[in-house]
Amino acid sequence: MPNTLVVHAHPRASASLVTQALRRTFDSQPDTTVRALYDLYPDFDIDIVAERAALQAADLVVWLSPVYWYSVPSLMKHWFEQVLAYGWAYGPGGDALRGKTAWWVTSAGGQLGDYTPGGSHGRPFTDFVPPVEHTARFCGMHWLEPFVVHGGHANSHAEVSAHCGALLQRYAQALAGLPGGQGGAA
């Protein structure tokens, strides 16, 4: 069975309804390791060797975070900059992640309607995905369409539970499409 690494970044995780529920969903899955960056590196001093070892052991890399200013939180961005370095993740000799699969699982505070031309963000959510997507693609990774939960704390407990169920379904599909998954190679 494929191994999954979940790189979780939420600067106020204890205040999160949605992201914490999504994290617990991953925590309960076999062959899945969750690395909570704000717990591991509150001083932003990332152990690059440990992070790269975790990445190398994974077939599927999940970036789990809320949307912060149309991107990922600062520690995850710092993680990208430190861990996914030239000569290791890209560039000459930088093929450590080539062929692995990346998936952004995220929660957005805004409702789906806020991500429309007439909404408060003025653009569809998909317009904000390319920097994260291209981070993965630049490292030679396969990209899965993001799993996005809109509405943040406006979600009821029942809605959050339903989102976690949908996440489990998408997760099973993702694993089945990986080499060594039930569905064979993607």
N, C-alpha and C positions, 0 to 999 in steps of 0.2 A: 504494500500500500504506500502511496506517496506520502512524504513528510511535508508538513506545513509549518511555516514560521509566520507568526503574527507579530508585527512590529506595531505596538500600540502607543499612541501619543495623545494624551489629553492633559493639559496643564491644571485642570480642576476636575479630575476624574471622579472624586467623591460627590460632586454636584451634578454629575451627568446621569440622566435617566436612560437615554437611548444608547450612548456609546458603551456605558457599563454593561447594559443588557447584552449588547452585541459581543462584548468581550467575554462575558460569562458563557455565551453560546459557544464561542471558540474554546474556552477553557474546558468545556465538557467533552470535547471531541478527541478521539484517539489519534495518535501520531501528529498531534498539534502542539506546538510550543508557543506560548505567548511571552513576549519580552516587552514589559511596560517601561518605556523610556524615561518617563518622569520619575518613576520609582528607582530605576537603576542609575540615572544620571541627573539628579536634581541640580548639580553644579555644571551641567552641560559638558563634563569631561568624559567623553565617550571612549569606551574600551574598544578600539577599532579591531583588534585581533579577535576578541570575543564575538563581536557583531559579524565579522566576516566568517568566522567558523560556523556560527548559527546559519548564516545565509548559504554557505556551501553545503550544509546538511539538508537543506530544504529543496523541495521540488516546486512548491507553491509559496510565494511570498505575499502576505496580506499586509497592506498598510492600512491600519485601523485608526481613524482619527475623526474629530469633528472638522468641519470647514471653518477655517480661520482666515478672514480677509481674503476669501476666494482661493484659498490654498490650504496647505497643511499647517499645523502649529509649528512654532519656531524650532522646537527641539527636533521634530521630525525633519524639518528642512536642514538643520545643522547635521543631523544623522546622514541625510543624503550627501551633503557636502564632504563630510569626513570619511564615511565608509565607502561610498561609491566613487572612489578616486581613480584618476588617470593611471593607467598601467595595471590596474586590478579589475575595475568594472568596465572600462572602455579604453580606447586607444590601443597602441601597440602592446600586445601581451595582456590586454585588459578584457579577458573573456570569461572571468570567473562566474558570471551570471548568465552567460549565453545559453539560451534554450530553456531557462527556468521561466516560470509564469508569475506575473505580478497582477494583483487585484487590489483596487482601492475600495475599501468598505468605509463609508463615511456617514455622518449625520450633519444635516444642515438645519440651522435654526429657522430659516425661512420656509414657508409653505411652498409647495410646488408652483402655485400661481404667482409667487413672488419672482420666480425665475422665468418670466415671459417678457416680451417687449413692453407690455403695459404694466408689469409688476415693479416692485421696488428695486429689484436688481437689474431690470431692463434687458436681460438676456436670458436665454435658456441655460440651465445648469451645465449642459454639455459644453458651453463656451468656456467654462472655467476648468475643464478637465485636462486639456492638452499639456500643461506643464508637468503634471504628475504622470500622465500617459507617456510623454516623450522622455521623461527620466528613465522609465522602464525600457522603452524601446531603444534608447541610446545605449543602454547596457546590454542590448541583444536579447531582452526578455520578451516573451509573448505577453500580450495585454488582454485582460478580460474586462468587459464593460463594468464600470463601477456599480456597486450596490449602494444606493443612496436612500437614507431615511430622511424625509423632509419634516419640518415642523417641530423638531427638538422637543422641548418640554410641553408643547401643546398636545403631544400624543398621550392618550390614556394608557393605563397599564395594559389593557386589553389590546390596544393598537401596537404597543411595543412588543407584546407577546406574539402578535401576528407577524410583525416584522422579523422577529427572531426565527419564527417558523419558516418564513420566506427565505431568510438567510441560510438556514440549514438546507433547504432545497437547492438553492443556487450553489452552495458549498459542495453538496453531493455531486451536482452536475459538473462543477469545476474539477473535482477530483477524478471523476470518471473519464474526463477528457485528457488527463495527464498521462504520460508514459508510466506504465505500472498501475494505472487506475483501471477500474472495471471496464471502461469504454475504450481502452487502448490509447494509442498516441493521438494527440490533437492534430 
